[in-house]
Amino acid sequence: MLLPKKNEARGDRTVQGQAIRDGELFVEYTDKPLSGWGGLAVFFEFVEQTGFFRLLEQVFPEKKTSPNFVSSGDIVKVLFATVLVGGNRFAHVERVREDQVIQNLIGAARMGSADTVRRLFLGLTRGESQTIYESLHTFSTKLLFDHVQEDVLDLDSTILERYGRQEGVAKGYHTSRAGQLSHHPLLGMFARSKHIVHLWLRGGGASTMRGAKEFVDELMARLPAGFRITAVRADSGFFTEEYLRAFEGKSLHYIMPIRMHPPMKRAAAAVPQTAWQRLDEEHEVADMLHHAPNWAHPRRVLFVRREIHSDEKDHLFDVPQYEFSALVTSLPWPAEACVQFYDQRGECENTIKEFKAEYGARGFCLNSFHATEAVFRLIATLFNLISEFKRVVLKDTARTLGTIRNGLFVVGAMLGRRARQLILRLALDHQGRSRLELLLDRIRTASYSTAAQFISTA
């Protein structure tokens, strides 16, 4: 029940309000800036300490001449904040644009609108986009390489559904939604570090095999001297002679499924019965040396079969039937270890799912192809920064952005002043305060020597 308004004097101010719940709760108004995203301060403080925002000012060109322009660095900060609060398209920039608390905690002089963010990327040339990507990507991976000397590389492609006629959008050949307009990016990810080490945005009609050698060459060129890829895992879309030769030419151990065309199915069915070994309760594996007609030389193939159980009794004799699959690999491990190692590749599917859903990578699409790619790659850089944030600050790399958003970023906050000092007041109980202070202490005591050296030479 709303009761009549009343005026209540507060010093030299009069606050007008109403009572609800039969007068139990009085409603007042304040002109102080409030926000529900006070926890973002922790992440942006971490990024500030790494020197990433200083690098932004160096690599993003400033083409605007208006005295009221929004700097490119501030626009990127606004984009990052939009993604972190759950935005997945440019229109969602308006969610944070008028939030004065977010503006102060990210350190932006001005907050741009959705159109301002679009214009920044549409105004970039292809060469500028590539230079920005290389600089920011090198920076984020240097944070990783400072403490990681080897990792497993997962290669995969994914589908970004589109509902317009933007550049590069075409009907894809994926089976999940035949004829769907899309882009078809290619990604290389580190399995243990949860970093996106390289990516291409490609047209929707591109096959997984397009540019195989060039993609691997670029990826390897970005790795520092001494860093070792222990193995490469990929899905059947990468099974081509071109990929296999690229891996072998760089002395990379690999494992990937073989497309089970009729000749490969006949080869699996022809494996001697004595060669099959029990893998688990349902599967058997045969470790063979196989030379397909289009292969340059024989390669190790792990044939896997699973017996198909049927309730139909239409056979005179009980002849077992099998479902076959196969893996080609150069790994020197036992067959069982190789199969188990490839099964762990499913984690990269979760990485892509999080990247698309939680980071909004499937959105933020522009008419210009290279502008869309620039945003796509920038969000990948944010993904890598969050991965380092989880490792350095949270000490828990298993959390997803959605979990971090709900458990850390969502904090009531209010801006105030004490004398001339601006203060961010967070609505946390004693336990929450202790936890936040611990995270800030970890940020202050962390070492970012590699990043600082990169900034000085950029």
N, C-alpha and C positions, 0 to 999 in steps of 0.2 A: 504494500500500500504506500503510495507516495503522499507525503504530507506537504502542506504549503511551504514554499521557500521561506527562509529566514536569513537575516544578515547577522554575521558574527564578526565583531571587530578583532583584528589581529594587528596590534601596533598601529602602523599607519596604513594598513591594508584592510579591506573588507572582503571576506570570502563568502560567497553566496553558495548555498547548498540546499539539499533536501534530505529528508529522513526516509528510510525504507524499512521493511519488515516491522511495521507497526511502531516505528520510532526507535527500534533497537539499534539500528545502524544509521549513522549520519554520513551523508555524502558531502565531501569538500573537494575543492579544485586547487590545483597548484600550477604555477607557470614554470616550474623547474623542469628541465629536460629529463625524461624517463625513458627507459628501454628495457626490453626483456632479454637482451643479448650481452650482458656485461661480461660473460665469460670469454668472449672473443678477445678480450684484452690479453689473455695469456698467450694465445697463439700469435697475435700480431706483435707482442713483445719479443717472442722467440724469433720471428722473422726479422724484426728490426735488429736484434743482436747479431744475426748471421751476416748482416750487411746486404741482404737481398734488395731492400728498397733503395739503397744508395746505387746499386747496380742498375735498377730500373731507370733512374734519372740519366744514366750514361748511355744506355742502349736504345731507349725509346726517343725517336725524333720529336722535337717540339716545332710544329708547323703553324701554330696559331699565333696571331699578332694582337688580338684583342686584349685590352688591359684587364678584362674580367674572365680570361680563359681559365679552364680547368686543366691543370698539368696532366701529362700522360701518366705519370706515376700515381697521381691521385685517382685517375680513372681506373687503373689496374687494381688499386686497393679497393675501390668500390665494387668492381667485378668480383674480386675474391670474397668480399663480405657478402655479396649477393649469393654466391655459391654456398658459402658456409652456413647461411641461414636457411638454405633449402631451395633457393631459386634455381630454375633450369631454363630460363629464357630471358631475353633482354628486357622484356616488360617488367620482370620481377626486380629490376634495379630500383624501381620506385618503392619497393618495400623498405629499403635502407636509406633512400635519398634524403628524407626529412628527419632521420634519426640523428639528433645532435650528439647523443652519447656515442654511437658508432663512429660518427665523424671525428670525435675527439680521441677515441681510443685507437683508431687506425692512423691518426696523425694526418688527416687530409685537410688541406687549407679550404678546399671547396668540394662539394659533392655534385658530380655530374648526373644528368638525367639518362634515361635509357637511350635516347637519341644521341647524346654526347658519347656514350660508350660505343654505339654503332659506328659513328663517324670516325672515331679513332682508328678502328680496324679497317674500315672501308678506305681510309686515306693512306694506308700503307701500301707501298709497292711490293712486288714479289721478292725483290732483293732485300728490302728492309725487313720483311717478315722472316726471311731465312736467317738474316743476321741476328735478329732478336732471339729467335729460337735457339740458335747455336750458342749464343752468350748465356741465356738463362738456363738452358739445359746443361751446359758445361758447369755452371755454378752449382746447380742442385746436385749433379752427380759427383762433384768434388766433395760435397758434404758427405756423401755416401762412401766414396773411395778412401776417405780419410780413416775409416775403420773397417772396411771390407776389402779383402784382397782376392776373393773368388766367389762365384755364385753360379747357379743354374739358370740358363736362359730359356724362357718359354716364348714360342712364337705362335701367334694366333691372329685371326681376322675377326671382325664383327660387323654387324649391320646397324647403321643409324637410319631409322625410318624418316623419310621426309614427306611432306604433304604440300609441296609447292614445286616450282620450276626453277630452282636455283641452279647455278652453274655446277656441273658434275653430277647432278641428280639424274638417275636412270633406273630402269627396271633391272633388278638383280637376278641372279640365278640361284639364290638360296631357296631351300625347300620349305622353310617355315611359313613364309608368306610369298607365294609365287607371284611375280609381277609387281611387288611392292616397290615404289620409288624410294631410293635410298642412296647413301654414300657407303662405301665399303673400305673402311680404314684397315691398315696393317699395323700390328703392335708387337714390340719386343719387350718382354718384362723379366726382371730378375725375381726368381721364385722366393728366395729366402728374405731378400731385402724389401720386397714389395715396392720396387721402383719401376717406372715405365722408362726404359733406357732409350727407346727410339720409337717413332711412329710416323706413318704416312697417312694422309687423308686421300683416298682414291675415289674415282667415280663409281657409281652404283653398279655399272656393268662390268667392272674389273674383276678378273678371276684372281683367286688367291696366288696363283703362280706368277702373276705379272710383276716384273721387276725383282725377281728373287735374288739374283746375284747382286744387283745394285743395293738392295736393302741391306743384305748381310755385309756388304763392303762398307757402307756408310756406318752401320752399327759398330763394326769392329774398329773403324777409324776413330770413333769417339771414345774408345776405352783408353785409359792411361797405360803407359808402359808398366809391365809387371802384373797387371790385373789378368786373372785367368778365368775363363769360362770352363767349368768342369764338364758340362754336358749341355746339349741343346735338345729340347723336347718340342715337338710340333704335332699338329693334327694331320689327318690324311690329305687335307687341302694343300699341304706343303710337300707332298710326296711327288717329286719330279727329279729327273736326272740332273737338272740344273742345280737344284738345291743341294742334292747329295754331293755333287762335285764341288760346290762352293764350300760346304762344310769340310770335306776331305782336303781341299786345297789349303785350308787354314788350320788343318790338324785339330779340328773340333770333333769331339765325340758326340754322337747324335743317336736319337731313337725316335721313331715316328711310325704310325700305322701305314700299311700298304692298302691301296684301294683294291678291293677284292673283285677284280674283273674275272671273267670265266677262266682265262689261263692260270691265274693265281689260285682260283678255287680248285682247279684240276691238280695243280702242284701240291696243294695242301692235302687233297684226298689221296694223293699218291705216296704220301709219307709212310714208310714202313711202320707196322704196328709196334715193333720193338723200340722205335725211336720216341714214342710218346711217354712222358713222365707226368706223374700226378702233380698238379699245381695247387689245387685246393679241392674242396668237396665237389665242385661242379666242373672244373676246368683241368685240361691237360695241356702240356706244352712240349713242342719238339724243336730242338735246336739244330738248325740245318744251314749249310752253305748253299746258296741259291744264286743262279745266274739267269736273270730274265733277259729276253731277247734284246731289249733296248738299253741294257746296262753296260757300262764300260768294262766292268769286271765283276766277278762273283762277290756277293756280300752276305753277311750273317743275317739270317731271317729266323725269327721266333714264331713258329706257327702255333696258334692257340685254338683249341676246339672245345666245344661244350655240347654235351649230348642233349638232344631234343626229346623230351618225353611227351608222348602222345597217348591219349586215352582210347584212340580209335583202334579197333582190332580188325583191320582189313587186310592184314598181311598173313600169308601162309606161314612164313618163318619170322621169328623175332630178330630183325636186322636193325642194329642201332643206327640212328641218324644224327648227324652232327652239324653244328653251326661253326664256321671257321672264321678266324681273323688272323692277321699277321703283323708283325713289327719288324722293321729293318733297323739294324743298329750296328754301331761300331764299338759299343761299350765292351770292356773286357771282363765283365762280371758274369756270374752264373745266370742262367736263364730266369730262374725264379726272382732273383734280385732285380734283373732288368725289367720284368713285368711289373713288379711292385713299385719300382721307381717311376715307371710311366704312369701308373695309376694315380700317383700323387700329383700329376699334372692338372687334375681337376681343380686344384686351388687357383690356377690362373683364370679359370672361368669365373670364379667368385670375384677376383680382382677386376675383371672387365665388367662384371655386373655392377659392382660398387662404383666403378668409374663412370658408367653410363647413368646409373640411377641416382646415386648420392651426390655426385659432382656435377650432374646436369650435362655430361658430355654429349648426350644425344640431342640436346637443344642448342641454343645460341648459334643458330644457322643464319647466314647472310646470303645475299644474292651473289656476291663475289666468292669464287671458290677459294682463292688464296687468303681472303679475309676470314672465311670460315675456318680454314686450316690454322690460321694464326691464333684464333680464339681456342680452337681445339687443343693446340699444343700448349697454350698458356695454362689451360686447365690441367693438362698433364703435369706441368711444372708445379702447380698447386698440389696435385696429388703427391708428388715426390716430397714437397715441403711438409705435408701432413705426415708422410711416412717417417721423415726425420724427426718431426715433432713427437710422434708416438715413441720413437726409440730413445730420444734424448730426454724428453720431459715426462711423458707418461710412463715410460719403462714398460710398455705393453704394446707390442706391434700387432696383436690380434684384433684390436678394436677397429670397428668400421667408423666411417665419418658420421653415420647416423647415430651410433652409440655415443660418440664424443659430443655431437651436437646436443643430444638430450641430457647427457650426464654432466657436461662441463660448460658449454657455450650458453645454455639457457639459464641465465641468472638475472634477476631483477637488479636494475642499476639506476642511479640518479646522479646527475652532475650538480655539484655545489661548489662553494668557495669558502676558504678560510683566509681572511685578509685578501691578499692578491693571488693566493695559490688555488689553482683549479683542482678539485677533488672528485674522484670517482667513488661513489659509495655503493657497495654491493650488498644485496640482501642475502646474507649467509649466516647460518648459525655457527656456533663455536667449532664444530667439527668441519664444516665447510670452509671456514676461515683458515684453519690449520692446514687443510689440504691445499688450498690455493696458495698460501705462503710457501708451502713445500715446493710446489711447481715453479713459482717465481724464483726461488732459491736455486733450483736446478738450472734455470735459464741463465741466471747471473754467473754461476760457477762453471758452466759448460765452456769448452774450448772450441773456438771457431778460427783457428790459425790458418787453415787452408783457405777458407772463404776470404779472410782478410787479405791474404797474399794475392788471391785472384782479383779482388777489387782493386788493389794497387796497380795491377798490371793490365786491367781491362782497358 
